[in-house]
Each structure stands twice: as C-alpha cells, then as structure tokens.
C-alpha cells in the first residue's frame, strides 16, 4: 500500500501461435493484412491472450486457460475482444484498474509499425483505460526460432494494476 491508500500488483502474460494459411491475422483486436493468420482454438489473437493472462495473473484470478479452456467448445473460434471484456468485468468487480500495460509483439513478418497505434487504441478501449496507459512494441527475432523463421508470432505483456484500499 502506498501513502494514497492504493495496493499495486503486476502481472506477466505470454502467448505464441503458429502462422497458417486461411486464417485472418488478428493482433491486439486489429486485423492486420497478411497472407497468414494465427492458429488457435479461438481467433488466435496472441496479443489479447497475453493481455488477459497478465491481468488475471496480477489479480490472482488464474489464467486464460482456466477462464476460457480450449477444451470447452463454447470458446471455439471465440472473438478475443469478447474474452478481454469478460476478463475486464472480473478485475473491475474486484475494484482493480489498469495503471499501465506494456506489450511486446514478437514477429518477423509482417511489419507492424503501421498498426501499433490502432492496437493501442483498441486495447485501451477494451480495458476502459486511457490511451497513454498502453504501450505497444514490435520486435523481430533476427531469424532465430519459429518466430524468427516466420512460422509463429508471440507476445509478452506486463501490466500494473491498482485498487484503493478501504
């Protein structure tokens, strides 16, 4: 607890999905034009999945696989923006709010710079937080591993949450 009476918690989220044909590429709730998309039980949006995991970790509410198991047909082809909204309801019910969110997208291709602002705006809206509280970075893996060879896209996310103690 700080002097203003807030409790703070951090969370880390990660996700990785294989790139395949015949799927749209969704990153951070934004459709990115590319010939490949991400394979997943839901829509495969690694950014939003990592965001959900970071928030659930910070709040102690489990992880994305517990809340939205890929063994449940209910979540087959689910829209990850809806999953973020459901997770947001959980953390808001517990009185948590986003202080800041830092997202690193690991992708060799496509070039993501033109889409980072859209992703930032979309995520801030989904989390009901200020645009300035969200940061998006994109990194290549310099040709190394499945990401660097263009066979997968991964995401790492950290979040800082706070809530006022009574």
NUKETI-585296 format. One line per 5 residues: their letters; for each residue y, x, z negated of N, C-alpha, C, CB. Coordinates in nm, 2 decimals. Glycine has a CB too. Example, Ala and Ser with C-alpha at 12.3 -4.5 7.8 and 13.67 -1.06 7.14 Angstrom:
2
as) -0.57,1.32,-0.78,-0.45,1.23,-0.78,-0.33,1.32,-0.78,-0.45,1.13,-0.90 ~ -0.22,1.28,-0.71,-0.11,1.37,-0.71,0.00,1.29,-0.79,-0.06,1.41,-0.57
% end
This chain:
166
xxxxx) -0.12,0.08,0.00,0.00,0.00,0.00,0.12,0.09,0.00,0.00,-0.10,-0.12 ~ 0.22,0.05,0.08,0.35,0.13,0.08,0.45,0.06,-0.01,0.40,0.14,0.23 ~ 0.57,0.11,-0.02,0.67,0.06,-0.11,0.72,-0.08,-0.07,0.79,0.16,-0.11 ~ 0.70,-0.12,0.06,0.74,-0.25,0.10,0.64,-0.35,0.07,0.78,-0.25,0.25 ~ 0.52,-0.31,0.02,0.41,-0.40,-0.01,0.32,-0.43,0.10,0.47,-0.53,-0.06
xxxxx) 0.30,-0.34,0.20,0.21,-0.35,0.31,0.09,-0.27,0.29,0.28,-0.32,0.44 ~ -0.03,-0.32,0.33,-0.15,-0.25,0.34,-0.17,-0.21,0.49,-0.27,-0.33,0.29 ~ -0.22,-0.09,0.52,-0.23,-0.05,0.66,-0.38,-0.01,0.68,-0.14,0.07,0.69 ~ -0.43,-0.04,0.80,-0.56,0.01,0.84,-0.56,0.05,0.98,-0.66,-0.11,0.82 ~ -0.65,0.15,1.01,-0.66,0.20,1.15,-0.80,0.16,1.20,-0.64,0.35,1.16
xxxxx) -0.81,0.15,1.33,-0.94,0.12,1.39,-0.95,0.20,1.52,-0.96,-0.03,1.42 ~ -1.07,0.23,1.56,-1.10,0.30,1.69,-1.20,0.22,1.77,-1.16,0.45,1.66 ~ -1.18,0.20,1.90,-1.27,0.13,1.98,-1.30,0.21,2.11,-1.21,0.00,2.02 ~ -1.42,0.21,2.15,-1.46,0.28,2.28,-1.55,0.18,2.36,-1.53,0.41,2.25 ~ -1.55,0.20,2.49,-1.64,0.13,2.58,-1.65,0.21,2.71,-1.59,-0.01,2.60
xxxxx) -1.77,0.19,2.77,-1.79,0.25,2.90,-1.88,0.16,2.98,-1.85,0.39,2.89 ~ -1.85,0.14,3.11,-1.93,0.06,3.20,-1.94,0.13,3.33,-1.87,-0.08,3.22 ~ -2.06,0.11,3.39,-2.09,0.16,3.53,-2.01,0.09,3.63,-2.24,0.15,3.55 ~ -1.97,0.17,3.73,-1.90,0.11,3.85,-2.01,0.06,3.95,-1.80,0.21,3.92 ~ -1.99,-0.06,4.00,-2.08,-0.12,4.10,-2.00,-0.19,4.21,-2.19,-0.21,4.03
xxxxx) -2.07,-0.22,4.32,-2.01,-0.30,4.42,-2.02,-0.45,4.39,-2.07,-0.27,4.56 ~ -1.94,-0.53,4.46,-1.95,-0.67,4.45,-1.90,-0.73,4.31,-2.08,-0.72,4.47 ~ -1.81,-0.65,4.24,-1.75,-0.70,4.12,-1.60,-0.66,4.12,-1.82,-0.63,3.99 ~ -1.52,-0.75,4.07,-1.37,-0.71,4.07,-1.35,-0.61,3.96,-1.29,-0.83,4.04 ~ -1.25,-0.52,3.97,-1.22,-0.42,3.87,-1.11,-0.48,3.78,-1.18,-0.29,3.94
xxxxx) -1.15,-0.51,3.66,-1.06,-0.57,3.56,-1.04,-0.46,3.45,-1.11,-0.70,3.50 ~ -0.91,-0.43,3.43,-0.88,-0.33,3.33,-0.75,-0.38,3.25,-0.85,-0.19,3.39 ~ -0.77,-0.40,3.12,-0.66,-0.45,3.04,-0.61,-0.59,3.08,-0.54,-0.36,3.05 ~ -0.70,-0.67,3.13,-0.67,-0.80,3.18,-0.60,-0.81,3.31,-0.59,-0.87,3.07 ~ -0.60,-0.70,3.38,-0.53,-0.69,3.51,-0.64,-0.66,3.62,-0.42,-0.59,3.51
xxxxx) -0.63,-0.73,3.73,-0.72,-0.70,3.84,-0.66,-0.59,3.92,-0.75,-0.82,3.93 ~ -0.74,-0.47,3.93,-0.69,-0.35,4.00,-0.76,-0.35,4.13,-0.72,-0.23,3.91 ~ -0.69,-0.34,4.24,-0.76,-0.34,4.38,-0.84,-0.21,4.39,-0.65,-0.34,4.49 ~ -0.97,-0.23,4.41,-1.06,-0.11,4.43,-1.19,-0.17,4.48,-1.08,-0.04,4.29 ~ -1.26,-0.08,4.55,-1.39,-0.13,4.62,-1.50,-0.15,4.52,-1.43,-0.03,4.72
xxxxx) -1.49,-0.10,4.40,-1.59,-0.11,4.29,-1.54,-0.18,4.17,-1.65,0.02,4.26 ~ -1.63,-0.25,4.10,-1.59,-0.31,3.97,-1.68,-0.27,3.86,-1.59,-0.46,3.98 ~ -1.66,-0.32,3.74,-1.74,-0.27,3.63,-1.86,-0.37,3.60,-1.66,-0.25,3.51 ~ -1.98,-0.32,3.58,-2.09,-0.39,3.55,-2.09,-0.42,3.40,-2.22,-0.32,3.59 ~ -2.11,-0.55,3.36,-2.12,-0.58,3.22,-2.17,-0.73,3.21,-1.98,-0.57,3.16
xxxxx) -2.21,-0.76,3.08,-2.26,-0.89,3.06,-2.15,-0.99,3.07,-2.32,-0.90,2.91 ~ -2.03,-0.95,3.03,-1.91,-1.03,3.05,-1.84,-0.98,3.18,-1.81,-1.02,2.93 ~ -1.71,-0.98,3.19,-1.64,-0.93,3.31,-1.63,-0.78,3.31,-1.50,-0.99,3.31 ~ -1.68,-0.71,3.21,-1.68,-0.56,3.21,-1.55,-0.49,3.18,-1.74,-0.52,3.34 ~ -1.45,-0.56,3.14,-1.32,-0.50,3.11,-1.33,-0.40,2.99,-1.21,-0.61,3.09
xxxxx) -1.35,-0.27,3.02,-1.37,-0.17,2.92,-1.24,-0.16,2.83,-1.40,-0.04,2.98 ~ -1.13,-0.18,2.89,-1.00,-0.17,2.81,-1.00,-0.28,2.70,-0.88,-0.18,2.90 ~ -1.02,-0.40,2.74,-1.01,-0.51,2.64,-1.13,-0.50,2.54,-1.01,-0.65,2.71 ~ -1.24,-0.46,2.59,-1.36,-0.44,2.50,-1.32,-0.33,2.39,-1.48,-0.40,2.57 ~ -1.26,-0.22,2.43,-1.23,-0.12,2.33,-1.12,-0.17,2.24,-1.18,0.01,2.41
xxxxx) -1.02,-0.25,2.29,-0.92,-0.31,2.21,-0.98,-0.40,2.10,-0.82,-0.39,2.29 ~ -1.07,-0.48,2.14,-1.14,-0.57,2.05,-1.21,-0.49,1.94,-1.24,-0.67,2.12 ~ -1.29,-0.39,1.98,-1.36,-0.31,1.88,-1.27,-0.24,1.79,-1.45,-0.20,1.96 ~ -1.16,-0.19,1.83,-1.06,-0.12,1.74,-1.01,-0.21,1.64,-0.94,-0.06,1.83 ~ -0.97,-0.33,1.68,-0.91,-0.43,1.59,-1.02,-0.48,1.49,-0.86,-0.55,1.67
xxxxx) -1.14,-0.51,1.54,-1.24,-0.56,1.45,-1.28,-0.45,1.35,-1.37,-0.60,1.53 ~ -1.28,-0.32,1.39,-1.30,-0.21,1.30,-1.20,-0.20,1.19,-1.32,-0.08,1.38 ~ -1.07,-0.21,1.23,-0.96,-0.20,1.14,-0.97,-0.31,1.03,-0.83,-0.20,1.21 ~ -1.01,-0.43,1.07,-1.01,-0.54,0.98,-1.14,-0.55,0.91,-0.98,-0.67,1.06 ~ -1.24,-0.47,0.94,-1.37,-0.48,0.88,-1.45,-0.61,0.92,-1.35,-0.49,0.73
xxxxx) -1.42,-0.66,1.04,-1.48,-0.78,1.09,-1.60,-0.75,1.18,-1.38,-0.87,1.15 ~ -1.65,-0.63,1.18,-1.76,-0.59,1.26,-1.72,-0.53,1.39,-1.84,-0.72,1.29 ~ -1.80,-0.56,1.50,-1.77,-0.50,1.63,-1.79,-0.61,1.74,-1.86,-0.38,1.65 ~ -1.76,-0.57,1.86,-1.77,-0.67,1.97,-1.91,-0.72,1.99,-1.71,-0.60,2.10 ~ -2.01,-0.63,1.97,-2.15,-0.67,1.99,-2.19,-0.77,1.89,-2.23,-0.55,1.99
xxxxx) -2.13,-0.77,1.77,-2.17,-0.86,1.67,-2.10,-1.00,1.69,-2.13,-0.81,1.53 ~ -1.97,-0.99,1.73,-1.90,-1.12,1.75,-1.94,-1.18,1.88,-1.75,-1.09,1.75 ~ -1.96,-1.10,1.99,-1.99,-1.15,2.12,-2.12,-1.08,2.18,-1.87,-1.13,2.22 ~ -2.23,-1.11,2.12,-2.35,-1.03,2.16,-2.39,-1.06,2.31,-2.47,-1.07,2.07 ~ -2.43,-0.95,2.37,-2.47,-0.96,2.51,-2.61,-1.02,2.53,-2.47,-0.82,2.58
xxxxx) -2.67,-1.06,2.42,-2.80,-1.13,2.42,-2.78,-1.28,2.42,-2.89,-1.09,2.30 ~ -2.65,-1.32,2.40,-2.62,-1.47,2.40,-2.56,-1.51,2.54,-2.51,-1.49,2.29 ~ -2.63,-1.60,2.60,-2.59,-1.65,2.74,-2.45,-1.71,2.74,-2.69,-1.75,2.79 ~ -2.40,-1.75,2.62,-2.27,-1.81,2.61,-2.16,-1.71,2.66,-2.24,-1.85,2.46 ~ -2.19,-1.58,2.64,-2.09,-1.48,2.68,-2.11,-1.42,2.82,-2.09,-1.37,2.58
xxxxx) -2.21,-1.47,2.89,-2.24,-1.42,3.03,-2.12,-1.45,3.12,-2.37,-1.49,3.09 ~ -2.07,-1.34,3.18,-1.95,-1.35,3.27,-1.83,-1.40,3.20,-1.98,-1.44,3.39 ~ -1.82,-1.38,3.07,-1.70,-1.43,2.99,-1.58,-1.35,3.03,-1.73,-1.41,2.84 ~ -1.47,-1.42,3.03,-1.34,-1.36,3.06,-1.29,-1.28,2.93,-1.23,-1.47,3.10 ~ -1.28,-1.15,2.94,-1.24,-1.07,2.82,-1.11,-1.11,2.76,-1.24,-0.93,2.86
xxxxx) -1.02,-1.17,2.84,-0.89,-1.21,2.78,-0.92,-1.32,2.67,-0.79,-1.26,2.89 ~ -1.02,-1.40,2.70,-1.05,-1.51,2.61,-1.12,-1.45,2.48,-1.15,-1.61,2.67 ~ -1.19,-1.34,2.50,-1.26,-1.27,2.39,-1.15,-1.21,2.30,-1.36,-1.17,2.44 ~ -1.05,-1.15,2.36,-0.94,-1.09,2.28,-0.87,-1.20,2.20,-0.83,-1.02,2.37 ~ -0.84,-1.32,2.26,-0.78,-1.43,2.19,-0.86,-1.47,2.07,-0.76,-1.55,2.29
xxxxx) -0.99,-1.48,2.09,-1.08,-1.52,1.98,-1.08,-1.41,1.86,-1.23,-1.54,2.02 ~ -1.08,-1.29,1.90,-1.07,-1.18,1.80,-0.93,-1.18,1.73,-1.09,-1.04,1.87 ~ -0.82,-1.21,1.81,-0.69,-1.22,1.76,-0.68,-1.33,1.65,-0.58,-1.25,1.87 ~ -0.74,-1.44,1.68,-0.74,-1.55,1.58,-0.81,-1.51,1.45,-0.82,-1.67,1.64 ~ -0.91,-1.43,1.46,-0.98,-1.37,1.34,-0.89,-1.29,1.26,-1.11,-1.30,1.38
xxxxx) -0.82,-1.19,1.32,-0.74,-1.10,1.24,-0.61,-1.17,1.20,-0.71,-0.97,1.32 ~ -0.56,-1.26,1.27,-0.44,-1.33,1.23,-0.47,-1.42,1.11,-0.38,-1.41,1.34 ~ -0.59,-1.48,1.11,-0.63,-1.56,0.99,-0.63,-1.48,0.87,-0.77,-1.62,1.02 ~ -0.67,-1.35,0.88,-0.67,-1.26,0.76,-0.53,-1.20,0.74,-0.77,-1.15,0.78 ~ -0.43,-1.24,0.81,-0.29,-1.20,0.79,-0.26,-1.06,0.84,-0.26,-1.21,0.65
xxxxx) -0.34,-1.01,0.93,-0.31,-0.88,0.99,-0.22,-0.89,1.11,-0.44,-0.81,1.03 ~ -0.14,-0.79,1.14,-0.06,-0.78,1.26,-0.06,-0.64,1.31,0.09,-0.83,1.23 ~ -0.04,-0.63,1.45,-0.05,-0.51,1.52,0.08,-0.43,1.49,-0.08,-0.53,1.67 ~ 0.07,-0.31,1.44,0.18,-0.22,1.44,0.19,-0.14,1.57,0.17,-0.12,1.31 ~ 0.08,-0.08,1.61,0.08,-0.02,1.74,-0.07,0.00,1.79,0.15,0.12,1.74
xxxxx) -0.08,0.01,1.92,-0.21,0.02,1.99,-0.19,0.13,2.09,-0.25,-0.12,2.05 ~ -0.28,0.23,2.09,-0.28,0.33,2.19,-0.41,0.33,2.27,-0.26,0.47,2.12 ~ -0.40,0.32,2.40,-0.52,0.31,2.49,-0.52,0.43,2.58,-0.51,0.17,2.56 ~ -0.64,0.49,2.59,-0.67,0.59,2.69,-0.78,0.54,2.78,-0.71,0.73,2.63 ~ -0.75,0.52,2.91,-0.84,0.49,3.01,-0.89,0.61,3.08,-0.79,0.38,3.12
xxxxx) -1.02,0.63,3.08,-1.09,0.75,3.14,-1.14,0.71,3.28,-1.20,0.81,3.05 ~ -1.08,0.75,3.38,-1.12,0.71,3.52,-1.08,0.81,3.62,-1.06,0.57,3.56 ~ -1.18,0.85,3.70,-1.14,0.95,3.81,-1.07,0.88,3.92,-1.27,1.01,3.87 ~ -1.11,0.76,3.95,-1.05,0.67,4.05,-1.07,0.53,4.00,-1.11,0.69,4.19 ~ -0.98,0.44,4.04,-0.86,0.45,4.12,-0.74,0.51,4.04,-0.83,0.32,4.18
xxxxx) -0.64,0.54,4.11,-0.51,0.58,4.05,-0.46,0.46,3.97,-0.41,0.63,4.16 ~ -0.43,0.48,3.84,-0.40,0.36,3.76,-0.25,0.36,3.72,-0.47,0.37,3.63 ~ -0.17,0.46,3.75,-0.03,0.46,3.72,0.04,0.34,3.76,0.04,0.59,3.78 ~ 0.02,0.28,3.88,0.10,0.16,3.92,0.06,0.04,3.84,0.07,0.13,4.07 ~ -0.04,0.04,3.76,-0.09,-0.08,3.69,-0.07,-0.07,3.54,-0.23,-0.10,3.72
xxxxx) -0.03,0.05,3.49,-0.02,0.06,3.34,0.08,-0.03,3.28,0.02,0.21,3.31 ~ 0.19,-0.06,3.34,0.29,-0.15,3.29,0.24,-0.29,3.28,0.42,-0.15,3.37 ~ 0.17,-0.33,3.39,0.11,-0.47,3.39,0.01,-0.48,3.27,0.04,-0.50,3.52 ~ -0.08,-0.38,3.26,-0.18,-0.38,3.15,-0.11,-0.39,3.01,-0.27,-0.26,3.16 ~ -0.01,-0.31,2.99,0.07,-0.31,2.87,0.12,-0.44,2.84,0.18,-0.20,2.87
xxxxx) 0.19,-0.51,2.94,0.24,-0.64,2.92,0.14,-0.74,2.89,0.32,-0.68,3.05 ~ 0.02,-0.73,2.96,-0.08,-0.83,2.94,-0.14,-0.82,2.80,-0.19,-0.81,3.05 ~ -0.17,-0.70,2.76,-0.23,-0.67,2.63,-0.13,-0.71,2.51,-0.27,-0.52,2.61 ~ -0.01,-0.68,2.53,0.09,-0.72,2.43,0.10,-0.87,2.41,0.23,-0.66,2.46 ~ 0.09,-0.94,2.53,0.09,-1.09,2.52,-0.03,-1.14,2.46,0.10,-1.14,2.66
xxxxx) -0.15,-1.09,2.49,-0.28,-1.13,2.43,-0.28,-1.11,2.28,-0.39,-1.06,2.50 ~ -0.22,-1.00,2.24,-0.22,-0.97,2.09,-0.10,-1.03,2.02,-0.22,-0.82,2.07 ~ -0.01,-1.09,2.09,0.11,-1.15,2.04,0.19,-1.05,1.96,0.08,-1.27,1.95 ~ 0.21,-0.93,2.03,0.29,-0.83,1.97,0.39,-0.78,2.07,0.20,-0.71,1.92 ~ 0.49,-0.70,2.02,0.59,-0.65,2.11,0.54,-0.56,2.21,0.70,-0.59,2.02
xxxxx) 0.60,-0.56,2.33,0.56,-0.47,2.44,0.57,-0.32,2.39,0.66,-0.49,2.56 ~ 0.66,-0.29,2.31,0.68,-0.15,2.26,0.57,-0.11,2.17,0.81,-0.13,2.19 ~ 0.49,-0.20,2.12,0.38,-0.17,2.03,0.25,-0.12,2.10,0.35,-0.28,1.94 ~ 0.25,-0.13,2.23,0.13,-0.10,2.31,0.16,0.02,2.40,0.08,-0.22,2.40 ~ 0.07,0.12,2.41,0.08,0.23,2.50,-0.05,0.25,2.58,0.11,0.36,2.42
xxxxx) -0.03,0.27,2.71,-0.14,0.29,2.80,-0.14,0.43,2.86,-0.15,0.18,2.91 ~ -0.25,0.50,2.85,-0.25,0.63,2.92,-0.38,0.63,3.01,-0.26,0.75,2.82 ~ -0.37,0.70,3.12,-0.49,0.72,3.21,-0.52,0.86,3.23,-0.46,0.64,3.34 ~ -0.65,0.90,3.21,-0.69,1.04,3.22,-0.81,1.05,3.32,-0.72,1.10,3.08 ~ -0.82,1.15,3.39,-0.94,1.18,3.47,-1.03,1.27,3.39,-0.91,1.25,3.61
xxxxx) -1.15,1.28,3.43,-1.24,1.37,3.36,-1.27,1.49,3.44,-1.38,1.30,3.33 ~ -1.18,1.53,3.53,-1.18,1.65,3.60,-1.31,1.68,3.67,-1.15,1.77,3.51 ~ -1.38,1.57,3.72,-1.50,1.58,3.79,-1.63,1.59,3.71,-1.49,1.70,3.88 ~ -1.61,1.59,3.57,-1.72,1.60,3.48,-1.78,1.47,3.44,-1.68,1.68,3.36 ~ -1.91,1.46,3.42,-1.99,1.35,3.37,-1.97,1.23,3.46,-1.94,1.31,3.23
xxxxx) -2.03,1.11,3.42,-2.03,0.99,3.51,-1.89,0.94,3.54,-2.11,0.88,3.44 ~ -1.80,0.95,3.44,-1.66,0.91,3.47,-1.60,1.00,3.57,-1.58,0.91,3.34 ~ -1.61,1.13,3.55,-1.55,1.23,3.65,-1.61,1.23,3.79,-1.57,1.37,3.59 ~ -1.73,1.18,3.80,-1.80,1.17,3.92,-1.78,1.03,3.99,-1.95,1.19,3.91 ~ -1.69,0.95,3.93,-1.66,0.82,3.98,-1.77,0.71,3.97,-1.62,0.83,4.12
xxxxx) -1.86,0.73,3.88,-1.97,0.63,3.86,-1.95,0.54,3.74,-2.10,0.70,3.84 ~ -1.84,0.56,3.66,-1.81,0.48,3.54,-1.67,0.49,3.51,-1.90,0.52,3.42 ~ -1.62,0.40,3.43,-1.49,0.40,3.37,-1.51,0.38,3.22,-1.39,0.29,3.43 ~ -1.44,0.45,3.14,-1.45,0.44,2.99,-1.31,0.42,2.93,-1.51,0.57,2.93 ~ -1.31,0.38,2.81,-1.18,0.36,2.74,-1.19,0.39,2.59,-1.13,0.21,2.75
xxxxx) -1.09,0.46,2.54,-1.08,0.49,2.39,-0.95,0.43,2.34,-1.09,0.64,2.37 ~ -0.96,0.36,2.23,-0.84,0.29,2.18,-0.83,0.31,2.03,-0.85,0.14,2.21 ~ -0.70,0.33,1.98,-0.68,0.33,1.84,-0.58,0.22,1.81,-0.63,0.47,1.79 ~ -0.59,0.16,1.69,-0.49,0.06,1.65,-0.45,0.08,1.51,-0.55,-0.09,1.67 ~ -0.33,0.05,1.48,-0.28,0.05,1.34,-0.24,-0.10,1.31,-0.16,0.15,1.32
xxxxx) -0.30,-0.15,1.21,-0.26,-0.29,1.16,-0.20,-0.29,1.03,-0.39,-0.38,1.16 ~ -0.13,-0.39,0.99,-0.07,-0.40,0.86,-0.07,-0.55,0.82,0.07,-0.34,0.85 ~ -0.07,-0.57,0.69,-0.05,-0.70,0.63,0.02,-0.69,0.50,-0.19,-0.77,0.61 ~ 0.10,-0.79,0.47,0.18,-0.79,0.34,0.08,-0.83,0.23,0.30,-0.88,0.35 ~ 0.08,-0.75,0.12,0.00,-0.79,0.01,0.08,-0.89,-0.08,-0.03,-0.66,-0.08
x) 0.01,-0.97,-0.14,0.08,-1.08,-0.22,0.12,-1.03,-0.35,-0.01,-1.20,-0.24
% end
